Amino acid sequence: MIGCREIWSETKDAKKMLDKLPPYHNIEKSVLYVLSKQGSNMYYNALQALPRNSRLLYVHSYQSYIWNSMVSRRIQLYGFKLVEGDLVLNTDNNCNGESKVDIKPVVIDKDNIKDYSILDVVLPLPGYEMIYPTNNVGELYKELLAEDGIDITNMKTKHKLVINIEYRVNSVSARAP
């Protein structure tokens, strides 16, 4: 693989790289095949050559990387205490006595901070129509995504990568002292 990366870095020649790639690198071969036939800058088409599940795996992996980074940074900034600007999911009991979770999170402010604990804090997976914390953690999301050329305010895409809106509970907080 090192030789393949060197070829790409020096020449951007997908055909040469394809010839050098070991036979068991099927995903890479699919991408390189399209790049060799359509041009070395046809990234969207090359990714479209992958099965949908493989494409989504990469998207979900990136989302998880961002989420894990934000959990670590949130703990570094605020420790295990609830602060204004954190997000929590509002849980209401429906008429059947089952717990229902609204997908729209509540932003912690001075009026509702006493109603929740650190165990209620959630952080979003980055995506379109997500609500981000209004404290410094929200700014950190913007900065980290911007490092990869992603504008948090303009994540809507015409490409068919449907991703559910999801907020994850910070499981580290469940082990807080």
Residue pairs with C-beta under 8 A, 6 or more apart in sequence:
1 22
1 25
3 20
4 17
4 20
4 21
4 28
7 13
7 16
7 17
7 20
8 14
8 17
12 40
13 40
14 32
14 33
14 35
14 36
14 40
15 36
17 32
18 29
18 32
18 33
18 36
21 28
21 29
21 32
27 50
27 54
30 46
30 49
30 50
31 46
31 47
31 49
31 50
32 46
33 49
34 42
34 45
34 46
34 48
34 49
35 42
35 43
35 46
38 45
38 46
44 159
47 55
48 55
52 160
55 161
56 161
56 163
59 161
59 163
60 163
63 125
63 126
63 127
63 163
64 125
66 125
66 126
66 141
66 144
66 145
67 123
67 124
67 125
67 126
67 168
69 144
70 123
70 137
70 140
70 141
70 144
71 123
71 170
71 172
73 137
73 140
74 121
74 123
74 133
74 137
74 140
74 170
75 172
77 136
77 137
78 135
80 118
80 173
80 176
80 177
81 118
82 108
82 113
82 116
82 117
82 118
82 120
82 121
83 108
83 135
84 108
84 109
84 110
84 113
84 134
84 135
85 107
85 108
85 133
85 134
85 135
85 136
85 137
85 138
86 107
86 108
86 121
86 133
86 135
86 137
87 105
87 106
87 107
87 108
87 121
87 122
87 123
87 124
87 131
87 132
87 133
87 167
88 105
88 106
88 108
88 116
88 120
88 121
88 122
89 101
89 102
89 103
89 105
89 106
89 120
89 122
89 167
90 101
90 102
90 104
90 105
90 106
91 99
91 100
91 101
91 102
92 99
92 100
92 102
93 99
93 100
94 100
103 165
103 167
104 131
105 122
105 124
105 131
105 167
106 112
106 116
107 131
107 133
107 134
108 116
118 170
118 173
118 176
119 169
119 173
119 174
119 176
121 169
121 170
121 173
122 167
122 168
122 169
122 170
123 133
123 137
123 167
123 168
123 170
124 130
124 131
124 132
124 141
124 165
124 166
124 167
124 168
125 163
125 166
125 167
125 168
126 141
126 145
126 150
126 152
126 155
127 155
127 163
127 165
127 166
128 155
128 156
128 157
128 163
129 156
129 165
130 155
130 165
132 138
132 141
132 142
132 152
133 141
141 152
142 152
145 151
145 152
146 152
